Each structure stands twice: as C-alpha cells, then as structure tokens.
Amino acid sequence: MCEIPPKKNHRQIPHNPTDSSSIDQSELDINIFEKRIISIHNLMIQKGYLPSLDPIRRAAEEVDGIFESKLFSSDIIFDLPDFLLDRLPKYGERRVLALETVLLELGFFSREDLKNEDENYLSFDKSGKVMSRIAYTPYVEELNQGELGYQVGDWVEVVSLGKKGHIRTPVYLLRKKGKVVSLQGSFLNPEDVAHFKKKVTRLPLYLVEFVLEDVWGKLCPDNSKNDKIRVELYEHWLTKLS
Amino acid sequence: MEDIQAQNRYPFYKVSETSVEDHDHDHPPINDDEAYWNQRTRVIQKLLEEKGFFTAADVRREIEREDSVTPMLGARLVARAWVDPDFKLRLCEDGKAACREMDIDTVEIKRLEVVENTEFVHHVVVCTLCSCYPRAILGYHPPSWYKSTAYRNRVVVDPRGVLENDFGTVIEKDVEIRVMDSNADTRYLVIPLRPKGTEGWDEETLIPLVTRDSMIGVSFANAP
C-alpha cells in the first residue's frame, strides 16, 4: 500500500462566479463505454477493492491539470491519440483515464499489462498475488465520543488551508462566514482516502449555511441577497467566530 | 454483450501513428473517438476479469442494474410523501431507512437527506466539485446539464436567474431559495410542492406528475 502524495499536475476544482455561458439542456445518450467504465468502477467499490469515489475524483483532477497544462509527458497518461491533444476529455472519458490511473497506482495492473492486453497478448500473472498487495486498508483514527468542535447555531469561518491535492471544500467559500445548521454525522476524511493515506481520520461533518450576499458581495444579484447556500464542511476547514 | 474489439481498428496504443487511410474501407464509418474509448475501457475490463476481480457477467449485470434505476424510484418516494405525512416525516428524518420501507436500495449513498419545498422555501441541488447526485434513486447518469460547468458555476451565484431564464421556473420573491451544494457525503433529493388541483388524488395517480428535474429542484412538479 503506498500513499499517493499530491502530484504537481493536480488541479483543484475551480469556480468561476462570472460565468455567463448558457446551460445546454440537450438530453444526450450515454455511450456504452461510459456505462461500462462506471459499472466497472462501481463493481470494484462494491467488492471492496476500491475504498470510495474519492481517489477517482482526485485522479480526475490530475487529468484536468494534465490536459490544461498540456504536459502530456507526464507518466499518468500515455500514448494519447491526436484527436485528444486539442480538447479536454469529456465526462466519461475523464472517468476512464482517472480509473485507469488509480488502478495503476494500486497495482491492479501495470502499464505493460495494458499495452500487452491492447495487443491481445494475455501474458500476465494469474497467481492472485496482486489481490493481497493492493488491498487498501488504512488505519482509522476514530473520533472520540462527544468531541464536536461546533454546535448548531455556531457562526464559523471557512479556513483557507492552502492544502494541496484533493479537497472537498469549494474554493468559493474560503474565508466566508456561515452558520452551522446541522450535524451530519462523522465520516472518513475523503481528502485522506483520495490519496490512499495510511492513517485516515474520521471527522465530524457539518451542514453550514451561507447568505448569498455574504459569499458574493457585489456579484450577488439584488433579488438573491437573502437566498442561501448550504454546504457540508469537515471540521478541519472551520474556525469558530465569537 | 457486443464485441467491441470486432469494430476496433485503432488499438489505443498506436492510434496516433495510425492513419485513417491505412486500412480498407469495408465497414460503415465509425466514430474514432468512440472506438478509442471503447477499446481503452475494454482493456481495463479484460485485465480485471483475467485477474479474477470480476467476470464479464458481473459487468453486464451491473450495467443492467444501473440502467434499471430511473427517476421513477424518486417519484414513488415523493408521491408517498405527499399522501402520507407520517412517511414524509420518516423520509426527511432518515432517507435511507424510508427507502428501505419502499424496497428501494440506496446502496452506495452514505447519507440521504430529503428536503421539502414549501410555500416558504425552495431547494435546488448542485455539486460544484464534481457530479454528486442521488444516483441510486434518480438514475446512474445525471443529465448532462447537471454535470456542466455552466450550471455548476452559475446556480450558486444567481439561482433565480438560472431557474427562471434557463429552466423557466419562476420562484416568488418572498420564497427563500436554498442552493444545496452536494459536495461531501450527503446526497439530496427534493420533494417538490404538491401541485394544486390534486387534492384527494391517490399515490399511483400522483407518481407521473413527479419529474426528475422537480426532484433536483430546477422545476416544479407537473400540473395535472
């Protein structure tokens, strides 16, 4: 089991508050390959070989970074066809590249396996050794009972942690103030799981409500100033306001 | 299952070096992109099958299972909630448990929060980080617009503008909008307002009025 530290080509999900592009509501058919890759991914989770969606999300963000920077010499994606060099991968395509990346990282197969299989030479080891080697079983640091940093009604600020790698806090909320409206339970820190950390912490998750005007300031439309955004945030992203 | 390999003339490892002119044209035109991705996916599947992680039949069954999940499951939950206030309470209190009552398998959803639209508040769901969606209830493939950058960027900034201009859904000024940014472990399902004129209707008759988009919160339930 090996941790995957944040890679230099990883790109956290941006948010563009001035986006004015139209929302295309065409109902598109889903390609069979997209159905297949999602089913393969779900099967691997159901059978306990992959922990959750988090590592795939992290790997997909690395795919984004590679395609945006066009640093295709990276060791993550290889031999891209010409038609992919001038555009970003679409939703299902990004999922294929991300799942392939994670399965390579965990040793489910190797680059050689991929290439050999692609050439239809099935020459890999069938001994089953791989299965014990890849099992991701982190040490879970449990939350002590009653140790909750915040209660419903507390005013909190979202801390700008400057954390590299996969995060589950939207960047548009950094340094914004909101109110805890619900305790959602406790969950394994997805930011640890995404990078296959050996130790994963179970963290309280809070539903925090933000007033749109507080989030967007002058960008907030006049008729939405009192509308709300509700977002789940893990405890380490919050600090209490007195 | 169809044999994807059969139509693949562009193995992905050498697509960039293969000229379209290099082969004879004894087949109908194929979409190179799609053939490429079919092949790349098939290679992953084949390797995992050979190493014993699952069988081809497992994959076929999983595709069929996912295809069988449609917004109808959500519509059943909403219609039951409309006619049975006790069920609605249980659904809003613990979504997964209420789904079990209806024999709806919420499998990979860790926590399901069902939020009710009322005459005072209107919920609309987005995932600004990826495409979190209550797939086990509304279907495994969210609509394209839900996954689009435009929707994810805009609905958290100008929810009224997006609902009105893009989806034709006008929310009254005195109704608060709550944008649920589904970014972590909870998945959200919206109970839309029960349409006027359906008083006395039974559950089965109400189900067709409940649309996918009304359970995401970008539209109302259909009028009778």
Interface residues (C-beta under 8 A of the other chain):
Chain A: I13 H15 N16 P17 D19 S20 S21 S22 I23 D24 Q25 S26 E27 L28 I30 N31 I32 F33 E34 K35 R36 I37 I38 S39 I40 N42 L43 M44 I45 Q46 K47 Y49 R57 A60 D79 L80 P81 D82 F83 Y91 G92 E93 V96 L99 E100 L103 F108 F109 D113 L114 K115 E117 D118 E119 L122 F124 K126 G128 V130 M131 R168 T169 P170 Y172 Q184 G185 F187 P190 L205 L207 E209 L212 V215 W216 L219 C220 P221 N223 S224 N226 D227 K228 I229 R230 V231 E232 L233 Y234
Chain B: E2 I4 Y10 P11 F12 Y13 K14 V15 S16 D32 D33 E34 Y36 W37 N38 Q39 R40 T41 R42 V43 I44 Q45 K46 L47 L48 E50 K51 G52 F53 F54 D58 V59 E62 I63 E66 D67 V107 E108 K110 R111 T128 L129 C130 S131 Y140 H141 P143 S144 W145 K147 S148 T149 A150 Y151 R152 N153 R154 V156 V157 D158 P159 R160 G161 V162 D166 F167 K173 E176 I177 R178 V179 M180 D181 N183 A184 D185 T186
